[in-house]
Amino acid sequence: MKQYQTKEIQEISKIICNKCGKEIAVENGRYSADVLQVEKRWNYPSDKDNEVHRFDLCEECYDAFVQTFSIPVEVR
């Protein structure tokens, strides 16, 4: 007797910049443009204790964002 199981596979089809809404296509697991992906788990004593925040920024929004920094980004 054959027994079967159903497998659900999730694949990324596109990434959407959280700031401007630009869509970045994904084909065969490859992004059509590079993105900044951020994931932060907040710890005690933060008011966001144990929350996980995630967002993606396209390169243009990243560039605009870091221009607002008082101390420039370290580039190696």
Sequence and secondary structure as in RCSB ss.txt:
>XXXX:A:sequence
MKQYQTKEIQEISKIICNKCGKEIAVENGRYSADVLQVEKRWNYPSDKDNEVHRFDLCEECYDAFVQTFSIPVEV
R
>XXXX:A:secstr
             EEE TTT  EEEEETTEESS EEEEEEE  TTSTTTT EEEEEEEHHHHHHHHTT SS    
 
